[in-house]
Each structure stands twice: as structure tokens, then as C-alpha cells.
Amino acid sequence: MAEKAEKRGDWETCVSQAGVAILKAGTSLPLRQRRARCRFERGEIQEGISDLAHVLQISPGYMQPHLEISAMLFYSLADTDRGLTQIRKCLHSDPDSKVCSGLFRRQKQISKLLQRLDRFLEQRKFNKAVELLVGSKEESGLIDDVKNEIKSARANGYIHKNAPEQLSANLVEKACEAYREMNSKRKAKPFCSEALEFNPTSLHGLLSKAESQLDSGEYEAAMQTLAIANENHPHTHAVRILHEKAQTLLKRSKQKDYYKVLGVDREADDATIKRAYRKLTKQYHPDKVRSQGVSKEDAEKKMAAINEAYEVLADSELRARFDRGDDPNNPENNQGNPFHSDPFGPGGGGQQFFFHHGAGGQQFKFSQQGFPGGFPFG
């Protein structure tokens, strides 16, 4: 039954029927091998590896299972310690095996580089981490080296076509993380995009995507991306901080732009704002614009907007509120910064979420409901 199921590609039946047969003939080498193959076809890598381990118990001198188990543990599951342990068993079984010694040598070298990488990241030496991961014109980086090893192992039949590439995924995400920490968004972007291809819930991939969406003015899309990040990585300080920024920018996008009214940028100093105001009041004075065919009503509206903008931007406290997304002239806004208190008021029924920052256990909280565009944490 299992053999026929395998031939017609019915992997589920193959696994179940082989399992029934194994209960009666646990030491059958063909049954264990068949179930391993069918499990790999179903993408059940850990279970397939378990069957290969039983194959080695039945036939200790068989080299191929050693190579498959080691390669898939090391590269597919990123379980590098167990991968090395398995290839050592291969060498113990046959010390003269060139295939086993070659795989052991390459895995040992990569393992040492992974340890160096982790030290660089722990020490926040992100430039060193990037150099190790990406390499240079003269020397390949760890990411490409691992990808090439995986390609070779697949070609040699050590890694099944349905097995993942978790070690590559981890390295790509670390490159994304390191470049982001270096504030190099342009260099981070391809690695962060690839990290999301490997894993759609990659933390640093999602943070990079949200940042890119914010830079493009896609504020609601950024909020949705951050919702996914929070769902999969709760209590993450970086998600909380970026959410606050997205929330502010989204709110700001729905309000008047006083900087635009005065024709100055957001970094303008007080003197620049004052000069712009004086210039505009002269330019749009009702007596002056009447000769240009502008109605008195339109001129008064323009002057009212100019005065309103100046009243906010000339006052440091009001300007600070506006920069946080709180328009002082909007009657719907409560006084004070809505992000530095409970933004949705007490008793609103919104679920609260806590974010911890570092070992000190500092907590941040915000509510689930109450903001346009929604940030459905929970």
C-alpha cells in the first residue's frame, strides 16, 4: 500500500500506510526509507530526519543518511550544533570518508563565522557584522557562501527540494537588521525584502517595510504592516516606537499643514517663519490683491489662513503640539499631547498592550481602539 501510494504521489497515504507497516516490522530498512521520502515530500523535515536516524540504527555503515541528516539540520533548520554532531558521527563511522570530511570542514568553518557574527551583533559592531555577512569585491560574504553550500547540497541529494533554507533566512534578516541599525535604509532594503520572502513575519523585514511605507506617505498601509509585526512579535519596543511615528504622521496627514501655508519647511527657525509671514501678509493684503482681480472674500480667507498658521508656528508650545500631530485649532483634540497620556481616555474598553524595553522592564502601553485607520493590536 505504501509503495503504491508513493508511486502515485499520494504522500499522506504513503506516510500513514508505512507507519502501520513499521509497527509490525520496525527494523525494515525499505519501510523507513520510504516513509522518510514521503515525509520529505510533504515538507515534514524533522519527521523525515527522524526516520533517517532509524535507518542508521538499522544500517550503521550507510553513509548517505549521515550526509542528509547533517546537511538538513545545519542548513535547512539552522540547527548547526546538531548538524555538526551528525557529521562527526559520519567520520566516526568512516574516518577516511572524503565526502564526510569535506562537509565537516565546511560546516566547521561556517560555524566559527556564525559565532563571530553573533559577537559583532551583541557588541553592536554592525559595520563588522555587515562586512562578514555581505563580503567585499575581493571576498564573498557569509550569505553567499551559505547559499552556495545549500545549492551544492541540493544538487548532491543531501537536502530535499522541499526543505527550507532557514540558515540563509537567518543571515539575510541579520543583514537587514545590521543595515537598519546603521541607518542605511537603501542598503537594508534588498535584504529586508528578501527576509520577508523567506519569512513573511520577519521582524526586521516588517519594520523596514513599514519605514518605507511611511517614507512614501502610505501611513495606513504602514499601520497594517506594524499590526502584523506586533501580532507576531509582541512587546517589541521598536514596533511600539515606529507605531507612534506612524500614528502621528497619519493624524498629521489629515490636518492642515501650517508649514505649507507659510511656505517653509518643518526645520525652519523662528526668524525664517517670521520673514515668511511678513512677506505673505504684504503679498495677500486685501488692498494689494484687489488690483489683481482677487475678491475681498478670497483675500480675507487667505489672510485668515496665514494668521492661523503663524499663531501656531510662532508659539513654541503650540508648534510642538502641532509637530506631534495635535492641531491646537482642532476642537476635537484634547489639550496636551494625546500620545503622552492615555490617547483614548479611561474606560474606553480598549484592550491595553504592554511593551518591554530591555532588561530594565520599562513598560509602554496603548489601547486597541480609537484611532482612524485602526491599529488592531491583539
C-alpha positions as CSV (number, residue, x, y, z in Angstrom):
1,M,0.0,0.0,0.0
2,A,2.7,2.5,1.0
3,E,4.7,1.6,-2.1
4,K,1.8,2.2,-4.5
5,A,0.9,5.5,-2.7
6,E,4.5,6.7,-3.2
7,K,4.4,5.9,-6.9
8,R,1.2,7.9,-7.4
9,G,2.4,10.8,-5.3
10,D,-0.1,10.3,-2.5
11,W,2.3,11.3,0.2
12,E,-0.2,11.3,3.1
13,T,-1.3,7.7,2.4
14,C,2.3,6.7,1.9
15,V,3.2,8.0,5.4
16,S,0.2,6.5,7.1
17,Q,0.5,3.1,5.5
18,A,4.2,2.9,6.0
19,G,3.6,3.8,9.7
20,V,1.2,0.9,10.0
21,A,3.7,-1.5,8.4
22,I,6.6,-0.2,10.6
23,L,4.6,-1.1,13.7
24,K,4.8,-4.7,12.6
25,A,8.3,-4.5,11.0
26,G,10.2,-1.8,12.8
27,T,13.6,-2.9,11.5
28,S,12.6,-2.9,7.9
29,L,15.1,-0.6,6.1
30,P,12.9,-0.1,2.9
31,L,9.9,0.9,5.0
32,R,11.9,3.5,7.0
33,Q,13.5,4.9,3.8
34,R,10.1,5.1,2.0
35,R,8.4,6.9,4.9
36,A,11.4,9.3,5.1
37,R,11.0,10.1,1.4
38,C,7.2,10.6,1.7
39,R,7.6,12.8,4.7
40,F,10.1,15.0,2.9
41,E,7.7,15.3,0.0
42,R,5.1,16.6,2.5
43,G,7.6,19.1,3.8
44,E,7.9,17.3,7.2
45,I,11.6,17.7,7.5
46,Q,12.1,16.9,11.2
47,E,10.0,13.8,10.9
48,G,11.9,12.7,7.8
49,I,15.2,13.2,9.6
50,S,13.9,11.0,12.5
51,D,13.2,8.2,10.0
52,L,16.7,8.6,8.6
53,A,18.1,8.3,12.1
54,H,16.3,4.9,12.4
55,V,17.8,3.9,9.0
56,L,21.2,4.4,10.6
57,Q,20.3,2.3,13.5
58,I,19.3,-0.5,11.2
59,S,22.3,0.0,8.9
60,P,25.1,1.8,10.7
61,G,27.5,1.7,7.8
62,Y,25.2,3.5,5.4
63,M,26.8,7.0,4.7
64,Q,24.0,8.8,2.8
65,P,21.7,9.3,5.8
66,H,24.5,10.9,7.7
67,L,25.0,13.4,5.0
68,E,21.3,14.1,4.6
69,I,20.7,14.5,8.3
70,S,23.7,16.7,8.8
71,A,23.0,19.0,5.8
72,M,19.3,19.4,6.6
73,L,19.9,20.1,10.3
74,F,22.7,22.5,9.6
75,Y,21.3,24.4,6.6
76,S,17.6,23.7,6.3
77,L,16.8,24.0,10.0
78,A,19.7,26.2,11.1
79,D,20.4,23.7,13.9
80,T,24.2,24.0,13.4
81,D,25.3,22.2,16.6
82,R,23.2,19.0,15.8
83,G,24.3,19.2,12.1
84,L,28.0,19.1,13.2
85,T,27.3,16.4,15.7
86,Q,25.8,14.2,12.9
87,I,28.7,14.7,10.5
88,R,31.1,13.8,13.3
89,K,29.2,10.5,13.6
90,C,29.8,10.1,9.9
91,L,33.5,10.5,10.4
92,H,33.4,8.1,13.4
93,S,31.8,5.5,11.2
94,D,34.3,6.1,8.3
95,P,37.3,8.2,9.2
96,D,38.6,8.0,5.6
97,S,35.4,9.3,4.0
98,K,36.3,12.3,1.9
99,V,32.7,13.3,1.5
100,C,32.1,13.4,5.3
101,S,35.4,15.2,6.0
102,G,34.6,17.8,3.3
103,L,31.2,18.5,4.7
104,F,32.5,18.6,8.2
105,R,35.3,21.1,7.3
106,R,32.9,23.5,5.6
107,Q,30.3,23.3,8.3
108,K,33.0,23.9,11.0
109,Q,34.3,27.0,9.1
110,I,30.8,28.4,8.8
111,S,30.0,27.7,12.4
112,K,33.0,29.7,13.5
113,L,31.9,32.6,11.3
114,L,28.4,32.4,12.8
115,Q,29.9,32.7,16.3
116,R,31.9,35.8,15.2
117,L,28.8,37.3,13.7
118,D,26.8,36.9,16.9
119,R,29.6,38.6,18.9
120,F,29.6,41.5,16.5
121,L,25.8,41.9,16.8
122,E,25.9,41.6,20.6
123,Q,28.7,44.3,20.7
124,R,26.7,46.4,18.2
125,K,29.6,46.4,15.8
126,F,27.1,46.5,12.9
127,N,29.7,47.5,10.3
128,K,31.8,44.5,11.2
129,A,28.7,42.3,11.0
130,V,27.8,43.6,7.6
131,E,31.3,43.1,6.3
132,L,31.2,39.5,7.4
133,L,27.7,38.9,6.0
134,V,28.0,40.7,2.7
135,G,31.7,40.5,2.0
136,S,33.5,42.8,-0.4
137,K,34.6,42.9,-4.0
138,E,37.6,40.8,-3.2
139,E,35.9,38.2,-0.9
140,S,32.5,36.7,-0.7
141,G,30.3,37.1,2.3
142,L,28.7,34.5,4.6
143,I,25.3,34.9,3.0
144,D,26.6,33.9,-0.5
145,D,28.8,31.2,1.0
146,V,25.9,29.5,2.7
147,K,23.6,29.9,-0.3
148,N,26.3,28.2,-2.5
149,E,26.7,25.4,0.1
150,I,22.9,24.8,0.0
151,K,22.8,24.8,-3.7
152,S,25.6,22.2,-3.8
153,A,24.0,20.1,-1.1
154,R,20.7,20.0,-3.0
155,A,22.5,19.0,-6.2
156,N,24.2,16.2,-4.4
157,G,20.9,15.0,-2.9
158,Y,21.7,15.9,0.7
159,I,19.0,18.5,1.1
160,H,15.5,17.7,-0.2
161,K,13.8,20.1,-2.6
162,N,11.0,20.8,-0.1
163,A,13.4,21.6,2.7
164,P,13.6,25.2,3.8
165,E,16.8,27.3,3.9
166,Q,16.5,28.6,7.5
167,L,20.2,29.4,7.9
168,S,20.1,31.6,4.8
169,A,16.9,33.2,6.1
170,N,18.5,34.0,9.4
171,L,21.6,35.5,7.8
172,V,19.6,37.7,5.4
173,E,17.5,39.0,8.3
174,K,20.6,39.8,10.3
175,A,22.0,41.8,7.3
176,C,18.7,43.7,7.2
177,E,18.9,44.3,11.0
178,A,22.5,45.5,10.8
179,Y,22.0,47.9,8.0
180,R,18.9,49.3,9.7
181,E,20.9,49.8,12.9
182,M,23.4,51.7,10.8
183,N,20.6,53.9,9.4
184,S,21.4,52.7,5.9
185,K,17.9,52.2,4.6
186,R,19.0,52.0,0.9
187,K,21.4,49.1,1.6
188,A,19.0,47.5,4.0
189,K,16.1,47.4,1.6
190,P,17.1,44.4,-0.6
191,F,18.0,42.3,2.4
192,C,14.8,43.2,4.3
193,S,12.7,42.4,1.2
194,E,14.4,39.1,0.9
195,A,13.9,38.4,4.6
196,L,10.2,38.8,4.0
197,E,10.3,36.4,1.1
198,F,11.9,33.8,3.4
199,N,9.6,34.6,6.3
200,P,6.6,37.0,5.8
201,T,6.6,37.7,9.6
202,S,10.3,38.7,9.8
203,L,10.6,41.4,12.4
204,H,13.2,43.5,10.8
205,G,11.7,42.9,7.4
206,L,8.4,44.2,8.6
207,L,10.0,47.2,10.3
208,S,11.8,48.1,7.1
209,K,8.7,47.7,5.1
210,A,6.8,50.0,7.4
211,E,9.5,52.6,7.3
212,S,9.5,52.5,3.5
213,Q,5.7,52.9,3.5
214,L,6.0,55.9,5.9
215,D,8.6,57.5,3.6
216,S,6.2,57.1,0.7
217,G,3.3,58.6,2.6
218,E,1.4,55.3,2.9
219,Y,0.5,55.8,6.5
220,E,-2.4,53.4,6.8
221,A,-0.5,50.7,5.0
222,A,2.3,51.2,7.4
223,M,-0.1,50.8,10.3
224,Q,-1.3,47.5,8.9
225,T,2.3,46.3,8.5
226,L,3.0,47.2,12.1
227,A,-0.1,45.3,13.2
228,I,1.3,42.2,11.6
229,A,4.7,42.9,13.3
230,N,3.0,43.3,16.7
231,E,0.9,40.2,16.3
232,N,4.0,38.1,15.6
233,H,6.5,39.9,17.8
234,P,4.5,41.3,20.8
235,H,6.1,43.6,23.4
236,T,8.8,44.7,20.9
237,H,10.0,48.3,21.6
238,A,10.9,49.1,18.0
239,V,7.4,48.2,16.9
240,R,5.9,50.5,19.6
241,I,8.2,53.4,18.6
242,L,7.5,53.1,14.9
243,H,3.8,52.8,15.6
244,E,3.8,56.1,17.4
245,K,5.5,57.7,14.5
246,A,3.1,56.2,12.0
247,Q,0.2,57.3,14.2
248,T,1.5,60.8,14.3
249,L,2.1,61.0,10.6
250,L,-1.3,59.6,9.8
251,K,-3.0,62.1,12.0
252,R,-0.9,64.9,10.6
253,S,-1.8,63.9,7.1
254,K,-5.5,64.5,7.9
255,Q,-5.0,68.0,9.3
256,K,-4.0,71.4,8.0
257,D,-0.3,71.9,7.1
258,Y,0.7,75.2,8.6
259,Y,4.2,74.9,7.3
260,K,2.8,74.6,3.8
261,V,0.6,77.6,4.3
262,L,3.6,79.8,5.2
263,G,5.8,78.1,2.5
264,V,8.5,77.0,5.0
265,D,9.9,73.5,5.8
266,R,9.5,71.8,9.2
267,E,13.0,72.6,10.3
268,A,12.5,76.4,9.8
269,D,13.7,78.5,12.7
270,D,11.6,81.3,14.2
271,A,13.3,84.1,12.1
272,T,12.5,82.2,8.9
273,I,8.9,81.7,9.9
274,K,8.5,85.4,10.8
275,R,10.0,86.5,7.5
276,A,7.7,84.2,5.6
277,Y,4.7,85.6,7.5
278,R,5.5,89.2,6.8
279,K,6.1,88.5,3.1
280,L,2.8,86.7,2.8
281,T,0.8,89.4,4.7
282,K,2.1,92.0,2.3
283,Q,1.5,89.8,-0.7
284,Y,-2.1,89.0,0.2
285,H,-3.1,92.3,1.8
286,P,-6.7,93.0,0.6
287,D,-5.8,96.4,-0.8
288,K,-2.9,94.9,-2.9
289,V,-4.7,91.8,-4.3
290,R,-7.8,93.7,-5.2
291,S,-5.9,95.2,-8.2
292,Q,-5.0,91.6,-9.2
293,G,-8.6,90.6,-9.6
294,V,-8.9,88.7,-6.3
295,S,-12.1,89.2,-4.4
296,K,-12.2,90.7,-1.0
297,E,-13.7,87.4,0.4
298,D,-10.9,85.2,-1.1
299,A,-8.2,87.6,0.2
300,E,-9.7,87.6,3.7
301,K,-9.8,83.8,3.7
302,K,-6.1,83.6,2.6
303,M,-5.1,86.1,5.3
304,A,-7.1,84.2,7.9
305,A,-5.2,81.0,7.0
306,I,-1.9,82.8,7.1
307,N,-2.6,84.3,10.5
308,E,-3.8,81.0,11.8
309,A,-0.6,79.3,10.7
310,Y,1.6,82.0,12.1
311,E,-0.2,81.9,15.5
312,V,0.7,78.2,15.8
313,L,4.2,78.2,14.4
314,A,5.3,81.3,16.2
315,D,4.4,79.8,19.6
316,S,6.9,77.1,20.6
317,E,4.4,75.2,22.7
318,L,1.7,75.2,20.1
319,R,4.2,74.3,17.4
320,A,5.5,71.4,19.4
321,R,1.9,70.2,19.8
322,F,1.3,70.5,16.0
323,D,4.5,68.6,15.2
324,R,3.2,65.7,17.4
325,G,0.1,65.6,15.3
326,D,-2.1,67.6,17.7
327,D,-3.6,70.6,15.9
328,P,-4.3,73.3,18.6
329,N,-7.0,74.8,16.4
330,N,-8.9,71.5,16.0
331,P,-11.7,71.5,18.6
332,E,-11.8,67.7,18.5
333,N,-8.3,67.5,20.0
334,N,-7.9,67.5,23.8
335,Q,-5.4,69.9,25.2
336,G,-1.9,68.5,25.6
337,N,-0.1,65.7,23.8
338,P,-2.5,62.8,23.1
339,F,0.4,60.4,22.8
340,H,1.9,61.2,26.2
341,S,-1.2,60.3,28.1
342,D,-3.8,57.6,27.6
343,P,-4.7,58.5,24.0
344,F,-8.2,57.2,24.1
345,G,-9.2,58.2,27.6
346,P,-10.2,56.0,30.6
347,G,-12.9,53.4,30.4
348,G,-12.9,53.2,26.6
349,G,-13.0,49.5,26.6
350,G,-9.8,49.3,24.5
351,Q,-7.5,46.4,25.3
352,Q,-4.1,47.6,26.6
353,F,-0.8,46.2,25.4
354,F,2.5,46.4,27.2
355,F,5.9,46.7,25.6
356,H,9.1,46.0,27.5
357,H,12.3,47.7,26.6
358,G,15.5,46.0,27.7
359,A,16.2,44.2,30.9
360,G,15.0,47.1,33.0
361,G,11.5,46.2,32.2
362,Q,10.3,49.7,31.2
363,Q,6.7,49.4,30.1
364,F,4.7,51.3,27.4
365,K,1.1,50.9,26.7
366,F,-1.5,51.9,24.2
367,S,-5.1,50.9,23.5
368,Q,-6.5,48.8,20.8
369,Q,-9.2,51.2,19.5
370,G,-9.9,54.8,18.9
371,F,-7.6,55.9,16.0
372,P,-8.6,56.4,12.4
373,G,-7.0,53.7,10.2
374,G,-7.0,51.3,13.2
375,F,-4.1,49.5,14.7
376,P,-5.6,46.2,15.7
377,F,-3.0,45.0,18.1
378,G,-4.1,41.9,19.9
